């Protein structure tokens, strides 16, 4: 926090920001603390003219950890990789990659998918998605150039030999006949998780639930793996 003058036996307590000298280290620190345009690093002699300069310094040197999503986007300085910062990420539902804050853990979980590499190729086109559920949502929305839509997927799911594991028998025949359940009944829940029996309005909702590890059912094992293989055989071009 101070310079050492090689021509002297005593340290030189000089402020590198305004080039003022002080009699001792305490006076120098008090000066930096009280000056309105002095933003100093606690780990080195850097003194910025603005808080933004200090935050940039910490980003470059890692002398402290910055959460830029704190304080309504103004940022907050935390001890470098401190336990307090790690607790903040968990307690505040904070994305550790982009520092965006979320209201709930569920919202954070869905957001974190946007950082995943897009490796899942669509059954009907060349587009790639970060997760299998995201690809199914794309098809259900009828935005794929292949023309595959929600009724195609529902019909295929109802045709699968494993249908009893994830489909309410009451709606199977209508799905086989490509009936639009939402148009006919409003909100109904034809799909259910084979693991915890939670019900869903869409096939994509079932896949999202299983992908999220909300229960012990695995996306690539058991009944769900067989359903995915069946959909791939039916629709992969």
KOLLUMMAR-727219 format. One record per residue: x, y, z of N, C-alpha, C in turn; residue in one letter. Coordinates in pm, whole numbers, padded with zeros to 5 digits, always signed. Layout:
<rs>
XYZXYZXYZa;...
</rs>
This chain:
<rs>
+00081-00121+00000+00000+00000+00000+00085+00126+00000x;+00218+00111+00000+00303+00230-00003+00428+00199-00083x;+00495+00307-00125+00618+00293-00203+00739+00291-00109x;+00846+00223-00152+00972+00225-00078+01076+00299-00161x;+01128+00406-00105+01228+00488-00174+01364+00421-00160x;+01423+00380-00271+01552+00309-00267+01665+00396-00215x;+01652+00528-00218+01756+00618-00171+01739+00653-00024x;+01645+00590+00039+01617+00621+00179+01602+00493+00259x;+01629+00501+00389+01612+00387+00477+01469+00374+00524x;+01380+00462+00480+01243+00465+00529+01146+00454+00412x;+01035+00391+00436+00934+00381+00329+00875+00517+00297x;+00834+00533+00171+00774+00658+00124+00623+00638+00116x;+00550+00699+00208+00404+00684+00211+00342+00786+00116x;+00338+00749-00012+00289+00839-00115+00164+00781-00179x;+00065+00867-00199-00056+00828-00269-00027+00830-00419x;-00039+00716-00483-00009+00706-00625-00116+00772-00712x;-00229+00803-00653-00338+00865-00729-00316+01016-00743x;-00279+01084-00633-00263+01230-00638-00120+01274-00607x;-00029+01177-00589+00113+01204-00568+00140+01288-00443x;+00057+01269-00341+00081+01334-00212+00155+01240-00119x;+00241+01298-00034+00316+01217+00061+00257+01232+00201x;+00270+01124+00282+00216+01123+00417+00322+01070+00513x;+00305+01104+00638+00408+01071+00736+00407+00925+00777x;+00294+00860+00762+00287+00719+00801+00178+00647+00720x;+00177+00517+00735+00084+00436+00658-00060+00461+00700x;-00085+00486+00828-00220+00513+00874-00279+00636+00805x;-00198+00744+00796-00245+00867+00733-00275+00845+00585x;-00192+00764+00521-00214+00734+00380-00345+00659+00360x;-00368+00560+00445-00491+00482+00433-00614+00567+00461x;-00604+00655+00560-00717+00743+00591-00744+00838+00475x;-00640+00887+00412-00655+00974+00295-00728+00903+00183x;-00685+00780+00155-00750+00705+00047-00895+00674+00080x;-00922+00650+00206-01059+00618+00248-01149+00739+00240x;-01097+00856+00273-01180+00977+00281-01193+01050+00148x;-01097+01034+00057-01101+01106-00071-01212+01050-00158x;-01289+01140-00217-01407+01098-00295-01370+01029-00426x;-01254+01058-00480-01215+01002-00609-01100+00903-00596x;-01091+00838-00480-00988+00737-00457-01056+00603-00427x;-01036+00507-00516-01094+00374-00497-00978+00275-00499x;-00933+00235-00380-00809+00159-00368-00832+00009-00349x;-00737-00067-00399-00736-00212-00382-00668-00245-00250x;-00725-00337-00177-00669-00375-00048-00549-00468-00061x;-00523-00516-00183-00415-00613-00203-00292-00557-00272x;-00304-00436-00328-00189-00376-00396-00202-00224-00392x;-00115-00155-00465-00112-00009-00461-00207+00057-00559x;-00288-00021-00628-00378+00039-00726-00480+00130-00659x;-00499+00248-00720-00602+00342-00677-00673+00393-00801x;-00802+00365-00812-00877+00408-00929-00945+00541-00907x;-00973+00610-01017-01043+00738-01008-01193+00718-00991x;-01242+00602-01028-01385+00571-01016-01401+00430-00962x;-01521+00401-00915-01549+00266-00866-01543+00166-00980x;-01584+00209-01098-01579+00122-01215-01436+00079-01246x;-01340+00170-01229-01200+00137-01252-01152+00032-01152x;-01198+00045-01028-01160-00052-00925-01218-00190-00956x;-01343-00193-01001-01405-00320-01035-01332-00386-01152x;-01294-00305-01251-01219-00358-01364-01085-00412-01320x;-01021-00342-01228-00892-00388-01173-00908-00524-01107x;-01013-00541-01028-01035-00670-00961-01067-00780-01061x;-01141-00746-01168-01169-00845-01272-01041-00894-01336x;-00946-00803-01355-00822-00837-01425-00721-00908-01335x;-00717-00871-01207-00615-00923-01117-00665-01035-01027x;-00798-01045-01011-00859-01141-00918-00819-01114-00773x;-00783-00989-00743-00754-00953-00605-00880-00956-00520x;-00994-00947-00584-01124-00961-00517-01221-01019-00620x;-01331-01071-00571-01434-01127-00659-01547-01026-00672x;-01589-00999-00795-01695-00903-00820-01822-00975-00861x;-01933-00940-00797-02064-00986-00842-02134-00865-00901x;-02135-00856-01032-02189-00738-01099-02341-00733-01098x;-02404-00840-01057-02550-00839-01047-02601-00781-00916x;-02513-00758-00821-02552-00702-00690-02581-00552-00701x;-02651-00501-00602-02677-00357-00590-02737-00299-00719x;-02837-00371-00770-02907-00324-00891-02814-00300-01009x;-02715-00389-01022-02624-00381-01136-02500-00298-01112x;-02489-00235-00995-02370-00154-00967-02253-00240-00923x;-02281-00362-00881-02174-00453-00843-02138-00445-00697x;-02084-00556-00647-02039-00563-00507-01907-00638-00502x;-01817-00592-00416-01685-00652-00403-01688-00754-00288x;-01644-00877-00320-01636-00984-00222-01492-01030-00210x;-01457-01090-00097-01326-01149-00083-01303-01251-00193x;-01182-01257-00247-01152-01343-00360-01187-01488-00331x;-01290-01539-00403-01335-01678-00388-01362-01713-00242x;-01415-01618-00167-01441-01640-00025-01565-01725-00004x;-01576-01783+00115-01694-01863+00147-01818-01775+00149x;-01801-01649+00189-01914-01555+00188-01969-01537+00047x;-01877-01530-00051-01921-01515-00190-01992-01641-00238x;-01939-01757-00205-02002-01883-00245-02139-01898-00180x;-02151-01855-00055-02283-01858+00012-02380-01763-00057x;-02327-01648-00102-02410-01550-00172-02467-01609-00301x;-02384-01684-00374-02432-01746-00498-02549-01839-00470x;-02538-01915-00362-02643-02012-00330-02766-01943-00272x;-02744-01856-00175-02857-01792-00106-02932-01694-00196x;-02859-01630-00288-02921-01529-00374-02964-01580-00509x;-02954-01711-00531-02989-01770-00662-02915-01697-00774x;-02783-01693-00762-02700-01616-00854-02630-01710-00953x;-02633-01674-01079-02560-01750-01181-02411-01721-01166x;-02332-01823-01146-02189-01804-01126-02114-01765-01251x;-02179-01776-01368-02113-01740-01494-02137-01596-01535x;-02262-01549-01522-02292-01412-01567-02339-01323-01451x;-02349-01379-01330-02381-01304-01207-02521-01245-01206x;-02611-01298-01289-02751-01256-01288-02819-01316-01166x;-02902-01236-01098-02974-01281-00979-03117-01323-01016x;-03167-01428-00950-03300-01479-00979-03382-01493-00851x;-03513-01488-00867-03602-01494-00752-03606-01632-00688x;-03595-01736-00770-03609-01872-00718-03499-01961-00773x;-03468-02071-00702-03371-02168-00755-03415-02226-00889x;-03546-02243-00908-03597-02298-01033-03566-02205-01150x;-03587-02074-01129-03556-01978-01235-03408-01978-01270x;-03324-01991-01167-03179-01998-01190-03144-02123-01270x;-03206-02234-01234-03177-02361-01301-03211-02353-01450x;-03326-02294-01481-03364-02280-01621-03270-02185-01695x;-03228-02078-01627-03136-01983-01689-03001-02049-01719x;-02952-02132-01629-02820-02192-01647-02813-02279-01772x;-02929-02324-01818-02931-02402-01942-02886-02319-02062x;-02904-02187-02053-02864-02101-02166-02714-02096-02183x;-02639-02135-02079-02494-02136-02088-02439-02269-02139x;-02527-02367-02153-02481-02498-02199-02449-02495-02349x;-02353-02576-02387-02319-02587-02529-02435-02654-02603x;-02464-02605-02723-02574-02661-02803-02524-02785-02877x;-02559-02901-02824-02512-03027-02883-02624-03119-02927x;-02749-03088-02888-02861-03175-02921-02922-03130-03054x;-02909-03214-03156-02959-03178-03288-03106-03214-03301x;-03182-03125-03364-03326-03146-03383-03351-03267-03471x;-03462-03338-03443-03500-03452-03526-03528-03410-03671x;-03583-03290-03687-03631-03252-03819-03552-03148-03895x;-03455-03082-03830-03378-02979-03899-03236-02976-03844x;-03156-02881-03890-03015-02876-03851-02990-02792-03725x;-03094-02737-03666-03076-02657-03545-03030-02744-03428x;-02950-02685-03339-02903-02756-03220-02949-02684-03094x;-02965-02761-02987-03019-02709-02861-02934-02756-02744x;-02938-02680-02633-02853-02717-02519-02903-02840-02444x;-03032-02871-02453-03087-02987-02383-03190-03058-02470x;-03217-03182-02436-03320-03257-02508-03458-03194-02489x;-03498-03154-02366-03628-03087-02350-03642-02962-02437x;-03535-02886-02453-03541-02764-02535-03571-02799-02681x;-03515-02911-02728-03543-02954-02864-03688-02996-02880x;-03743-03064-02780-03884-03106-02785-03976-02985-02783x;-03944-02883-02705-04024-02760-02703-04026-02697-02842x;-03912-02695-02908-03901-02643-03045-03997-02715-03139x;-04003-02848-03129-04091-02925-03216-04238-02903-03180x;-04269-02901-03051-04408-02880-03008-04462-02746-03056x;-04376-02649-03065-04419-02514-03106-04445-02504-03256x;-04419-02612-03329-04441-02615-03475-04356-02511-03548x;-04236-02485-03494-04144-02390-03557-04038-02459-03642x;-04040-02591-03642-03940-02667-03718-03982-02676-03865x;-03886-02661-03953-03915-02665-04097-03965-02802-04142x;-03942-02904-04059-03986-03039-04095-04138-03055-04088x;-04203-02966-04014-04347-02976-03997-04389-03059-03878x;-04295-03119-03808-04327-03195-03687-04387-03101-03583x;-04499-03142-03521-04561-03057-03421-04603-03139-03300x;-04675-03075-03209-04711-03137-03082-04799-03260-03102x;-04887-03259-03202-04974-03374-03225-04896-03494-03276x;-04793-03468-03355-04706-03578-03400-04636-03644-03282x;-04581-03562-03193-04510-03615-03078-04604-03688-02983x;-04721-03629-02959-04819-03693-02871-04864-03829-02926x;-04888-03833-03055-04929-03958-03118-04819-04065-03103x;-04696-04025-03127-04585-04119-03116-04570-04169-02972x;-04583-04077-02875-04572-04117-02735-04680-04217-02698x;-04801-04199-02753-04913-04291-02725-04894-04425-02794x;-04818-04430-02903-04793-04554-02976-04685-04639-02911x;-04597-04577-02834-04483-04648-02776-04530-04762-02686x;-04459-04874-02690-04493-04992-02610-04493-04960-02461x;-04414-04860-02419-04401-04825-02278-04504-04720-02233x;-04607-04692-02311-04695-04579-02286-04758-04578-02147x;-04788-04695-02090-04854-04702-01960-04768-04641-01848x;-04638-04631-01870-04548-04579-01767-04557-04429-01752x;-04598-04358-01857-04593-04211-01853-04718-04143-01909x;-04822-04221-01945-04940-04164-02009-05068-04208-01938x;-05159-04112-01916-05289-04142-01857-05375-04214-01961x;-05422-04332-01925-05498-04414-02019-05621-04342-02073x;-05678-04252-01994-05799-04180-02033-05780-04101-02162x;-05657-04056-02190-05633-03970-02306-05560-04041-02420x;-05526-04168-02403-05441-04233-02503-05507-04238-02641x;-05631-04280-02648-05696-04296-02777-05703-04163-02853x;-05731-04058-02780-05739-03926-02846-05603-03880-02896x;-05498-03913-02821-05364-03878-02869-05329-03959-02993x;-05370-04085-02995-05346-04168-03114-05417-04110-03236x;-05531-04048-03211-05610-03988-03320-05570-03844-03347x;-05461-03798-03283-05405-03664-03306-05501-03552-03265x;-05579-03577-03162-05673-03477-03112-05595-03369-03036x;-05632-03243-03054-05575-03132-02980-05644-03125-02844x;-05580-03180-02741-05643-03190-02610-05672-03052-02549x;-05583-02959-02570-05604-02825-02514-05726-02758-02576x;-05744-02774-02708-05859-02714-02776-05989-02780-02732x;-05983-02910-02702-06104-02982-02668-06141-02970-02521x;-06041-02975-02432-06070-02980-02288-06016-02861-02208x;-05930-02783-02268-05862-02681-02189-05737-02743-02127x;-05711-02714-02001-05590-02766-01936-05615-02906-01880x;-05549-03005-01937-05553-03142-01888-05409-03191-01873x;-05391-03301-01801-05258-03351-01768-05242-03497-01811x;-05221-03520-01939-05214-03658-01988-05083-03731-01959x;-04976-03655-01932-04846-03718-01910-04810-03718-01762x;-04738-03821-01719-04696-03829-01580-04556-03889-01571x;-04485-03850-01467-04348-03899-01446-04352-04044-01398x;-04277-04134-01461-04274-04273-01416-04217-04290-01275x;-04137-04190-01232-04073-04200-01101-04157-04151-00986x;-04211-04027-00998-04283-03967-00885-04431-03947-00912x;-04478-03979-01036-04619-03971-01075-04672-03829-01087x;-04586-03729-01085-04630-03592-01108-04679-03579-01252x;-04791-03504-01271-04854-03496-01404-04819-03367-01477x;-04828-03372-01612-04788-03260-01696-04883-03244-01814x;-04897-03120-01860-04985-03092-01973-04922-03130-02106x;-04788-03124-02113-04717-03151-02239-04606-03253-02218x;-04569-03317-02326-04457-03410-02323-04328-03337-02285x;-04312-03215-02335-04192-03138-02301-04184-03110-02152x;-04299-03089-02087-04300-03067-01943-04248-03188-01868x;-04286-03307-01915-04236-03431-01855-04085-03441-01872x;-04036-03413-01992-03892-03421-02016-03815-03316-01933x;-03869-03196-01922-03804-03093-01841-03795-03135-01695x;-03903-03193-01644-03907-03238-01505-03799-03343-01479x;-03791-03442-01567-03694-03550-01548-03552-03498-01565x;-03532-03408-01661-03399-03351-01684-03350-03272-01563x;-03440-03208-01492-03403-03120-01380-03361-03196-01254x;-03367-03328-01256-03335-03409-01139-03427-03381-01022x;-03551-03339-01052-03648-03312-00946-03691-03441-00876x;-03672-03554-00942-03700-03682-00879-03591-03780-00923x;-03602-03905-00881-03496-04002-00908-03502-04060-01049x;-03607-04030-01124-03617-04078-01261-03508-04015-01348x;-03439-04095-01425-03332-04046-01511-03379-04035-01655x;-03333-03932-01724-03375-03908-01862-03327-04017-01957x;-03212-04076-01929-03152-04170-02023-03148-04313-01968x;-03240-04344-01878-03250-04479-01824-03396-04521-01818x;-03418-04651-01820-03552-04704-01800-03653-04662-01905x;-03776-04637-01858-03888-04606-01947-03865-04480-02029x;-03804-04379-01968-03782-04253-02041-03681-04273-02154x;-03578-04352-02130-03479-04379-02234-03544-04451-02352x;-03635-04543-02323-03703-04617-02429-03797-04525-02508x;-03861-04430-02437-03946-04333-02506-03863-04246-02599x;-03749-04198-02552-03662-04114-02634-03616-04191-02758x;-03578-04317-02740-03533-04398-02853-03647-04416-02953x;-03770-04436-02903-03885-04451-02991-03912-04323-03071x;-03906-04208-03005-03928-04081-03074-03820-04057-03180x;-03699-04095-03146-03589-04079-03242-03613-04166-03365x;-03654-04291-03343-03680-04381-03455-03796-04331-03542x;-03895-04267-03478-04013-04220-03550-03989-04091-03627x;-03907-04001-03572-03902-03866-03627-03766-03819-03678x;-03658-03888-03640-03526-03840-03682-03511-03860-03833x;-03488-03749-03902-03478-03753-04048-03335-03787-04091x;
</rs>
